[in-house]
Amino acid sequence: MILILAEPADPWATLVHRELLCRGEEDLFWIQRAQLLNRVLLNWPVETWSPLLPGSLVVDGTTKPLNDLTGVFARLSFPLLLELEDLSVQDRD
């Protein structure tokens, strides 16, 4: 699985996306800045006392183990400008 984190007009992201499609990459997700919190959920257990559980990403409702993540092409400017009023209580925390 490969994530492209970029705006749709980004020329480098477009080239990477085109090349990956030509290579037949099946698990390819292009996430735009404004869609990041709506489309991606990271499940990453951080408790040190519990047995080690594999983390996962949920992208557009599809759950994939973090072990399947083979690459990230990130061209977003961080930190993201977030309006806290637009977030759920859990995301604000």
C-alpha positions in Angstrom: 0.0 0.0 0.0 1.3 3.4 -0.9 -0.1 6.8 0.3 0.3 10.0 -1.7 -0.4 13.0 0.5 -0.5 15.9 -1.8 -2.8 18.4 -3.5 -4.2 17.4 -6.9 -2.3 20.1 -8.8 1.1 19.0 -7.4 3.2 18.1 -10.4 5.5 15.7 -8.5 2.6 13.8 -7.0 1.0 13.5 -10.4 4.2 12.0 -11.8 4.5 9.5 -8.9 0.9 8.6 -9.2 1.1 8.0 -12.9 4.2 5.9 -12.6 2.7 3.8 -9.8 -0.4 3.2 -11.9 1.7 2.1 -14.9 3.5 -0.3 -12.6 0.2 -1.8 -11.6 0.2 -0.7 -8.0 -3.1 -1.9 -6.6 -3.2 -0.4 -3.1 -2.6 3.3 -4.0 -4.4 6.1 -2.2 -4.2 9.8 -3.0 -5.2 11.9 0.0 -5.5 15.7 -0.2 -4.9 18.0 2.7 -8.5 18.8 3.3 -9.5 15.1 3.3 -6.8 13.7 5.5 -8.8 13.6 8.8 -12.0 12.4 7.0 -10.4 9.6 5.0 -7.6 8.2 7.1 -7.8 6.6 10.6 -4.6 5.4 12.3 -5.0 2.5 14.8 -1.7 2.4 16.6 -1.8 0.7 20.1 0.6 2.6 22.4 0.1 0.7 25.7 3.4 -0.7 26.9 1.7 -3.2 29.3 -0.5 -4.9 26.7 0.7 -7.6 24.2 2.1 -6.1 21.1 -0.8 -5.7 18.6 -0.2 -4.8 15.0 -1.3 -1.3 14.0 -3.5 -0.6 11.1 -4.6 2.2 8.7 -8.2 2.6 7.7 -8.4 4.5 4.4 -11.9 5.1 2.9 -13.2 2.3 5.1 -10.6 -0.2 4.0 -8.5 -1.6 6.9 -4.9 -2.4 6.1 -2.2 -3.6 8.5 0.7 -1.0 8.9 3.0 -3.8 7.7 1.3 -3.4 4.3 2.4 0.2 4.1 5.3 0.2 1.7 5.6 3.9 0.9 4.4 7.4 1.6 4.9 10.3 -0.8 4.1 13.4 1.2 4.0 16.9 -0.3 1.6 18.6 2.2 2.7 21.6 4.3 2.5 20.9 8.0 1.2 21.7 10.5 -2.2 21.4 9.0 -4.4 24.4 9.7 -7.2 23.0 11.8 -10.3 24.6 13.2 -10.9 22.9 16.5 -14.6 23.6 16.4 -14.8 21.3 13.3 -13.3 18.3 15.1 -14.9 15.7 17.2 -14.2 15.7 21.0 -11.9 12.7 20.5 -9.9 14.4 17.7 -9.6 17.6 19.8 -8.2 15.5 22.7 
